Amino acid sequence: MISRFLIGLLLVVFTQTGTDSQLARDIYKELVEINTTDSSGSTTRAAEAIAARLKAAGVPESDIQVLGPHPRKGNLIARYRGTNQRRPLLLLAHLDVVEALRQDWSIDPFALSERDGYFYGRGTTDDKAMAAAWIATFIHMRQEGYKPDRDLIIVLTADEEGGEYNGVQWLLKNHRDLVDADFALNEGGESLIKNGKYLLNAIQPSEKVYQSFRLEVKNAGGHSSRPVKDNAIYHLADGLTRLAKYQFPIHLNEVTAGYFQKMSLVHTGQLAADMRAISKYPGDKAAIARLSELPYENALLRTTCVATRLESGHADNALPQTARAIVNCRLLPGESPVEVRSTLIRVLNDPKISVTAIGDAIPSRPSPMRADVLGSIEQITNQMWPGVLVVPVMSTGATDGLYLRNAGIPTYGISGFFEDVDDTRAHGRDERLGVKQFYEGIEFLYRLVKALSS
């Protein structure tokens, strides 16, 4: 367990230089211990608890609102008034968390536990640490009497992880004036530790686009005692086998080219050489082949499509009349879902397999690499963790940043909460964040907000 002396030292250091660490911990604990799952929790309850904290700290009631389309799906919007020399800065985090069953965990997922140098609990990393950071920053700045040169807007939302009432979408549609900003800071960046060493602090100006397709084969079926070659399961299985062997062509953009260039300075040997080569010569086939063997690097290089669900048949003693599969695709920004569907049809190479898009893909235009944002992150990272590189990344998953980007609000994913690259537990069992790393992240985000509002 992390020593009491070290905890005390961290509290002293961070209180002297920035945020109130005990305050941040108290907010963190309160948020983690409020169930905000889609099935049985309430983001409204969490939003109202935070609203009460802000009011108690002296933030005017007129600058704090809890709004939402459903009694359990409230979103917090709070504004810190500045001098209006520049347009507002939006600070986004989501209050909802993925499901967590007590029997699946070694501890209560909805109680903040501290042991072995870690904070445990659902949402400790995704995304309640960031929510706690924004609120602690507001309160501490008010205690300091800080006057930013722009309004600061905190938005803590519902249903980022899933559900029918996505908070960012709803607010943009119904209360755009409350969330309109010059740009936004959000989750999505990665701060990584490898073998105990702080490796990189990433900025995420881009993410891939989510689109699933339903593959389906239908026929008349029949009695299983008289099998025929025209079997719906076999048609689907053969098509999926062809898809498993297919790779979409590579395409590098400004963000991914920058990522490979920067990461070539972090890694060594063949991996570093391949990253350096591909950032300069995207057509290097040998480098592409080796990088394509690595799941994360492969996902950065190209659009990916993978089978995730199967369903077929209606009885053990009957030939299947229907066979279905769900294929989940993650498209590079700018690639067409229509063209991806056409590629799937061509690769499956069977007219009996229908391919239907599930929902409409929401495009996510990359945000421009703003010098003020990147420069501030690099400067503060160098101050707090000398030698740690700031690296641009394109998320292979998705965040609420895509809705803001599509609404014309550039969005940058960041973190500052360093995690072990080989042991990340968001969405999983015994989710956790290092105690030391929590306090460091709180301080990093506090300094970043100040740097971007002074």
C-alpha positions as CSV (number, residue, x, y, z in Angstrom):
1,M,0.0,0.0,0.0
2,I,1.2,3.5,-0.7
3,S,2.7,5.0,2.4
4,R,0.9,7.5,4.6
5,F,4.0,9.7,4.3
6,L,3.8,9.7,0.5
7,I,0.1,10.5,0.6
8,G,0.8,13.4,3.0
9,L,3.6,14.7,0.8
10,L,1.3,14.6,-2.3
11,L,-1.3,16.5,-0.4
12,V,1.1,19.2,0.7
13,V,2.7,19.5,-2.8
14,F,-0.5,19.7,-4.7
15,T,-2.2,22.1,-2.2
16,Q,0.8,24.4,-2.5
17,T,0.9,24.3,-6.3
18,G,-2.7,23.8,-7.4
19,T,-5.8,21.8,-6.4
20,D,-7.0,20.9,-3.0
21,S,-6.4,17.1,-3.0
22,Q,-8.6,16.2,-0.1
23,L,-11.5,18.1,-1.8
24,A,-10.8,16.2,-5.0
25,R,-10.8,12.9,-3.2
26,D,-14.1,13.7,-1.4
27,I,-15.8,14.5,-4.7
28,Y,-14.3,11.4,-6.3
29,K,-15.6,9.2,-3.5
30,E,-19.1,10.7,-3.7
31,L,-19.3,10.2,-7.4
32,V,-18.0,6.6,-7.4
33,E,-20.5,5.7,-4.6
34,I,-23.5,6.9,-6.6
35,N,-24.7,4.1,-8.9
36,T,-25.0,5.7,-12.4
37,T,-25.5,2.6,-14.5
38,D,-28.1,2.7,-17.2
39,S,-30.1,-0.3,-15.8
40,S,-30.6,0.9,-12.2
41,G,-28.6,4.0,-11.5
42,S,-29.2,7.7,-11.8
43,T,-27.0,10.4,-13.3
44,T,-29.5,12.9,-12.0
45,R,-28.6,12.0,-8.4
46,A,-24.9,12.4,-9.1
47,A,-25.5,15.7,-10.9
48,E,-27.6,17.1,-8.0
49,A,-25.0,16.1,-5.5
50,I,-22.3,18.0,-7.5
51,A,-24.7,20.9,-7.9
52,A,-25.1,21.1,-4.1
53,R,-21.3,21.1,-3.7
54,L,-20.9,24.0,-6.2
55,K,-23.6,26.0,-4.5
56,A,-22.0,25.5,-1.1
57,A,-18.7,26.7,-2.6
58,G,-20.4,30.0,-3.6
59,V,-21.1,29.4,-7.3
60,P,-24.3,31.3,-8.1
61,E,-27.4,29.1,-8.5
62,S,-28.1,30.9,-11.8
63,D,-24.9,29.4,-13.2
64,I,-25.7,25.8,-12.2
65,Q,-28.4,23.7,-13.9
66,V,-29.4,20.0,-13.9
67,L,-31.3,19.2,-17.0
68,G,-32.3,16.1,-18.9
69,P,-35.1,14.4,-20.8
70,H,-35.7,11.7,-18.2
71,P,-35.9,11.7,-14.4
72,R,-32.8,9.4,-14.1
73,K,-30.8,11.0,-16.9
74,G,-29.9,14.4,-15.6
75,N,-26.9,16.4,-16.9
76,L,-25.0,19.0,-14.9
77,I,-24.1,22.3,-16.6
78,A,-22.1,24.8,-14.5
79,R,-20.4,28.1,-15.6
80,Y,-17.5,29.9,-14.1
81,R,-17.7,33.5,-15.3
82,G,-14.6,35.1,-16.8
83,T,-13.8,38.4,-18.5
84,N,-15.1,37.3,-21.9
85,Q,-11.9,38.3,-23.7
86,R,-12.2,34.9,-25.4
87,R,-15.0,32.4,-26.1
88,P,-15.7,29.8,-23.5
89,L,-13.8,26.6,-22.8
90,L,-15.9,23.5,-22.3
91,L,-14.8,20.8,-19.8
92,L,-16.7,17.6,-20.5
93,A,-16.9,14.3,-18.6
94,H,-19.6,11.7,-18.3
95,L,-21.3,10.6,-15.1
96,D,-22.7,7.3,-16.3
97,V,-20.7,4.1,-16.0
98,V,-21.0,0.6,-17.5
99,E,-22.7,-2.2,-15.5
100,A,-20.9,-3.7,-12.6
101,L,-22.3,-6.8,-10.7
102,R,-21.2,-7.3,-7.1
103,Q,-20.7,-11.1,-7.7
104,D,-18.2,-10.3,-10.5
105,W,-16.0,-8.1,-8.4
106,S,-13.7,-8.9,-5.4
107,I,-15.0,-5.8,-3.7
108,D,-18.2,-3.6,-3.8
109,P,-18.0,-1.8,-7.2
110,F,-20.0,1.2,-5.8
111,A,-17.8,1.9,-2.8
112,L,-14.5,3.7,-3.2
113,S,-11.9,1.4,-1.8
114,E,-8.2,2.1,-1.3
115,R,-5.6,-0.7,-1.1
116,D,-2.2,-1.5,-2.4
117,G,-1.7,2.0,-3.7
118,Y,-4.9,2.0,-5.8
119,F,-8.4,3.4,-5.7
120,Y,-11.0,0.8,-6.7
121,G,-14.6,1.2,-7.9
122,R,-16.7,1.4,-11.0
123,G,-15.9,4.7,-12.8
124,T,-12.6,5.3,-11.0
125,T,-11.0,5.6,-14.5
126,D,-14.0,6.0,-16.8
127,D,-14.9,8.7,-16.2
128,K,-15.4,9.9,-12.7
129,A,-11.8,10.9,-12.0
130,M,-12.1,13.5,-14.8
131,A,-15.5,14.7,-13.5
132,A,-13.9,15.1,-10.0
133,A,-11.0,17.0,-11.5
134,W,-13.2,19.6,-13.2
135,I,-15.3,20.2,-10.1
136,A,-12.3,20.4,-7.8
137,T,-10.8,22.9,-10.2
138,F,-13.9,25.1,-10.2
139,I,-14.1,25.1,-6.4
140,H,-10.4,25.7,-5.9
141,M,-10.3,28.5,-8.5
142,R,-13.2,30.2,-6.7
143,Q,-11.3,29.9,-3.4
144,E,-8.3,31.5,-5.0
145,G,-10.4,34.3,-6.5
146,Y,-9.2,33.4,-10.0
147,K,-10.6,35.4,-12.9
148,P,-10.2,33.6,-16.2
149,D,-10.2,35.5,-19.5
150,R,-13.0,33.3,-20.8
151,D,-16.0,31.5,-19.3
152,L,-15.3,27.9,-18.2
153,I,-18.2,25.5,-18.7
154,I,-18.4,22.1,-16.9
155,V,-20.7,19.6,-18.5
156,L,-21.2,16.2,-16.8
157,T,-23.5,14.0,-18.8
158,A,-25.6,10.9,-19.0
159,D,-25.5,7.9,-21.3
160,E,-22.1,8.1,-22.9
161,E,-21.6,4.4,-22.3
162,G,-25.0,3.6,-23.8
163,G,-28.7,4.2,-23.2
164,E,-31.4,6.2,-24.9
165,Y,-30.6,9.7,-23.6
166,N,-27.1,10.7,-24.6
167,G,-26.5,13.9,-22.7
168,V,-24.2,15.7,-25.2
169,Q,-26.6,15.0,-28.1
170,W,-29.6,16.2,-26.1
171,L,-27.9,19.4,-24.8
172,L,-26.7,20.3,-28.3
173,K,-30.2,19.9,-29.7
174,N,-32.1,21.5,-26.8
175,H,-29.7,23.9,-25.0
176,R,-26.9,24.7,-27.4
177,D,-26.4,28.1,-25.8
178,L,-25.5,26.6,-22.5
179,V,-22.7,24.4,-24.0
180,D,-21.4,26.5,-26.9
181,A,-17.7,27.0,-26.7
182,D,-14.5,27.8,-28.6
183,F,-13.2,24.3,-27.9
184,A,-13.6,21.4,-25.4
185,L,-11.5,19.1,-23.3
186,N,-12.8,15.6,-22.9
187,E,-11.7,12.1,-22.1
188,G,-10.0,10.1,-24.8
189,G,-6.4,10.9,-24.4
190,E,-4.1,8.2,-22.9
191,S,-1.5,8.6,-20.2
192,L,0.5,5.4,-20.1
193,I,2.9,3.6,-17.9
194,K,5.0,0.7,-19.2
195,N,7.1,-1.5,-16.9
196,G,6.8,1.1,-14.1
197,K,8.0,3.9,-16.4
198,Y,5.9,6.9,-17.4
199,L,5.7,6.5,-21.2
200,L,3.5,9.1,-22.9
201,N,0.8,11.6,-22.3
202,A,-1.5,11.6,-25.3
203,I,-3.8,14.2,-26.9
204,Q,-6.7,12.9,-28.9
205,P,-8.0,15.2,-31.6
206,S,-9.6,12.3,-33.7
207,E,-11.4,9.0,-33.3
208,K,-12.7,6.3,-35.5
209,V,-16.4,6.0,-36.5
210,Y,-18.6,3.2,-35.2
211,Q,-20.8,1.2,-37.6
212,S,-22.2,-2.3,-37.3
213,F,-23.7,-4.4,-40.0
214,R,-26.1,-7.4,-39.9
215,L,-25.2,-10.3,-42.1
216,E,-28.1,-12.7,-42.8
217,V,-28.8,-15.9,-44.8
218,K,-32.3,-17.3,-45.2
219,N,-33.6,-20.5,-46.8
220,A,-36.4,-23.1,-46.5
221,G,-34.6,-25.3,-44.0
222,G,-35.8,-28.8,-43.6
223,H,-35.3,-32.0,-41.5
224,S,-31.8,-32.5,-40.1
225,S,-32.0,-36.2,-41.0
226,R,-31.8,-35.2,-44.6
227,P,-29.1,-32.5,-44.8
228,V,-28.5,-30.6,-48.0
229,K,-25.5,-28.5,-49.1
230,D,-27.5,-25.3,-49.2
231,N,-27.2,-24.7,-45.4
232,A,-27.6,-21.2,-44.1
233,I,-25.0,-21.7,-41.4
234,Y,-22.4,-22.9,-43.9
235,H,-23.0,-20.0,-46.3
236,L,-22.5,-17.5,-43.4
237,A,-19.5,-19.4,-42.0
238,D,-17.7,-19.5,-45.3
239,G,-18.3,-15.7,-45.8
240,L,-17.0,-14.9,-42.4
241,T,-13.9,-17.0,-43.0
242,R,-13.2,-14.9,-46.1
243,L,-13.8,-11.7,-44.1
244,A,-11.4,-12.9,-41.4
245,K,-8.6,-13.1,-43.9
246,Y,-9.3,-9.6,-45.4
247,Q,-7.5,-6.4,-44.4
248,F,-8.7,-3.0,-45.5
249,P,-6.1,-0.8,-47.1
250,I,-4.0,1.5,-44.9
251,H,-4.6,5.2,-44.7
252,L,-2.6,7.6,-42.5
253,N,-3.8,11.0,-41.6
254,E,-2.2,13.9,-39.8
255,V,-2.8,12.4,-36.4
256,T,-1.8,8.8,-37.0
257,A,1.3,9.9,-39.0
258,G,2.3,12.1,-36.0
259,Y,1.6,9.2,-33.6
260,F,3.9,6.8,-35.4
261,Q,6.7,9.5,-35.7
262,K,6.5,10.3,-32.0
263,M,6.3,6.7,-30.9
264,S,9.4,5.8,-32.9
265,L,11.2,7.9,-30.3
266,V,9.7,5.9,-27.4
267,H,10.2,2.3,-28.8
268,T,13.5,0.6,-29.8
269,G,14.6,-2.0,-32.4
270,Q,12.5,-3.2,-35.2
271,L,9.2,-1.7,-33.9
272,A,10.8,1.8,-33.7
273,A,12.2,1.4,-37.2
274,D,8.9,0.3,-38.6
275,M,7.1,3.3,-37.0
276,R,9.7,5.7,-38.3
277,A,9.5,4.2,-41.8
278,I,5.7,4.2,-42.1
279,S,5.5,7.8,-40.8
280,K,7.8,8.9,-43.7
281,Y,6.9,6.2,-46.4
282,P,3.4,5.0,-45.9
283,G,3.9,2.5,-48.7
284,D,6.6,0.5,-46.9
285,K,5.1,-3.0,-47.3
286,A,7.4,-4.8,-44.9
287,A,6.8,-2.2,-42.1
288,I,3.0,-2.4,-42.8
289,A,3.0,-6.2,-42.5
290,R,4.8,-6.2,-39.1
291,L,2.7,-3.4,-37.6
292,S,-0.4,-5.0,-38.8
293,E,0.3,-8.0,-36.5
294,L,-0.1,-5.7,-33.5
295,P,-3.8,-5.1,-32.6
296,Y,-3.5,-1.5,-31.6
297,E,-1.2,-0.4,-34.4
298,N,-3.3,-2.3,-36.9
299,A,-6.4,-0.4,-35.8
300,L,-4.6,2.9,-36.3
301,L,-3.6,1.9,-39.8
302,R,-6.9,1.0,-41.3
303,T,-10.7,0.5,-41.1
304,T,-11.4,-2.7,-39.3
305,C,-14.5,-5.0,-39.4
306,V,-14.8,-8.0,-37.0
307,A,-17.6,-10.5,-36.3
308,T,-18.9,-10.0,-32.7
309,R,-22.2,-12.0,-32.6
310,L,-23.7,-15.1,-34.1
311,E,-27.2,-16.5,-34.1
312,S,-28.7,-19.3,-36.2
313,G,-31.2,-22.2,-36.3
314,H,-34.4,-22.8,-34.4
315,A,-34.2,-26.5,-33.3
316,D,-31.6,-29.2,-32.8
317,N,-33.3,-31.5,-35.3
318,A,-34.0,-28.9,-38.0
319,L,-31.9,-27.4,-40.8
320,P,-31.5,-23.7,-40.1
321,Q,-33.9,-21.3,-41.9
322,T,-31.9,-18.3,-40.8
323,A,-28.3,-17.6,-39.9
324,R,-27.2,-14.1,-38.7
325,A,-24.0,-12.4,-37.6
326,I,-23.2,-8.9,-36.4
327,V,-20.0,-7.4,-37.8
328,N,-18.7,-4.3,-36.0
329,C,-16.7,-1.9,-38.0
330,R,-14.5,1.0,-36.9
331,L,-14.0,3.4,-39.8
332,L,-11.2,5.8,-40.3
333,P,-12.4,9.4,-40.2
334,G,-13.6,10.4,-43.7
335,E,-14.2,6.8,-45.0
336,S,-17.7,6.1,-46.3
337,P,-20.0,3.6,-44.6
338,V,-21.6,2.9,-48.0
339,E,-18.2,2.0,-49.4
340,V,-17.4,-0.2,-46.4
341,R,-20.7,-2.0,-46.9
342,S,-19.8,-2.5,-50.6
343,T,-16.4,-3.9,-49.6
344,L,-18.1,-6.4,-47.2
345,I,-20.4,-7.6,-49.9
346,R,-17.4,-8.1,-52.3
347,V,-15.3,-9.9,-49.6
348,L,-18.2,-12.2,-48.4
349,N,-18.6,-13.1,-52.1
350,D,-22.0,-14.8,-51.7
351,P,-25.2,-13.3,-53.0
352,K,-27.2,-15.3,-50.4
353,I,-25.6,-13.2,-47.6
354,S,-27.4,-9.9,-47.2
355,V,-25.5,-7.0,-45.6
356,T,-27.6,-4.3,-43.7
357,A,-26.3,-1.3,-41.8
358,I,-27.5,-1.1,-38.2
359,G,-28.2,2.5,-37.6
360,D,-26.5,5.4,-39.2
361,A,-22.8,6.0,-38.7
362,I,-22.0,9.3,-37.1
363,P,-19.0,10.9,-38.8
364,S,-16.3,12.4,-36.6
365,R,-14.2,15.0,-38.3
366,P,-10.7,15.4,-36.7
367,S,-10.2,18.6,-34.7
368,P,-7.3,20.8,-35.9
369,M,-4.1,20.5,-33.9
370,R,-4.3,23.8,-32.1
371,A,-0.9,25.2,-31.1
372,D,-2.3,26.7,-27.8
373,V,-3.8,23.4,-26.6
374,L,-0.8,21.2,-27.7
375,G,1.7,23.7,-26.4
376,S,0.1,23.9,-23.0
377,I,-0.1,20.1,-22.7
378,E,3.5,19.8,-23.6
379,Q,4.7,22.5,-21.2
380,I,2.8,21.1,-18.2
381,T,3.7,17.5,-19.0
382,N,7.4,18.5,-19.1
383,Q,7.0,20.3,-15.7
384,M,5.3,17.4,-14.0
385,W,6.9,14.4,-15.8
386,P,10.2,15.5,-17.4
387,G,11.0,13.4,-20.5
388,V,7.5,12.1,-21.0
389,L,6.4,12.7,-24.6
390,V,3.1,14.3,-25.7
391,V,1.8,12.2,-28.5
392,P,-1.2,12.7,-30.8
393,V,-3.6,9.7,-31.0
394,M,-6.7,8.7,-32.9
395,S,-9.0,6.7,-30.6
396,T,-9.9,3.3,-31.9
397,G,-13.0,3.5,-29.8
398,A,-15.6,6.3,-29.6
399,T,-16.3,9.2,-27.2
400,D,-18.9,12.0,-26.9
401,G,-16.3,14.2,-28.6
402,L,-17.7,13.2,-32.0
403,Y,-21.0,15.0,-31.3
404,L,-19.1,18.2,-30.3
405,R,-16.9,18.0,-33.3
406,N,-19.8,17.6,-35.6
407,A,-21.5,20.6,-34.0
408,G,-18.4,22.7,-34.8
409,I,-16.8,22.6,-31.4
410,P,-13.2,21.2,-31.7
411,T,-12.6,18.6,-29.0
412,Y,-9.4,17.3,-27.5
413,G,-9.2,14.1,-25.5
414,I,-6.7,14.3,-22.6
415,S,-6.1,12.4,-19.4
416,G,-3.2,13.0,-17.0
417,F,-4.3,10.0,-15.0
418,F,-1.4,7.6,-15.9
419,E,-2.3,3.9,-16.1
420,D,-0.3,0.7,-16.8
421,V,-0.7,0.0,-20.5
422,D,-0.7,-3.8,-19.7
423,D,-3.3,-3.6,-17.0
424,T,-6.1,-1.2,-17.9
425,R,-9.4,-2.1,-16.3
426,A,-12.0,0.4,-17.5
427,H,-15.3,-1.5,-18.2
428,G,-13.8,-4.5,-16.5
429,R,-13.6,-6.3,-13.1
430,D,-12.0,-4.4,-10.2
431,E,-11.6,-1.1,-12.1
432,R,-8.9,0.9,-10.5
433,L,-6.6,4.0,-10.6
434,G,-3.4,4.5,-8.8
435,V,-3.7,6.8,-5.8
436,K,-0.5,8.7,-6.7
437,Q,-1.7,8.9,-10.3
438,F,-5.1,10.2,-9.3
439,Y,-3.6,13.2,-7.4
440,E,-1.2,13.9,-10.3
441,G,-4.0,13.9,-12.8
442,I,-6.1,16.3,-10.7
443,E,-3.1,18.7,-10.6
444,F,-2.4,18.3,-14.3
445,L,-5.9,19.1,-15.3
446,Y,-6.1,22.1,-12.9
447,R,-2.9,23.5,-14.4
448,L,-4.1,22.9,-18.0
449,V,-7.4,24.7,-17.4
450,K,-5.5,27.7,-16.0
451,A,-3.0,27.7,-18.9
452,L,-5.9,27.8,-21.4
453,S,-7.8,30.5,-19.6
454,S,-5.2,33.1,-18.6
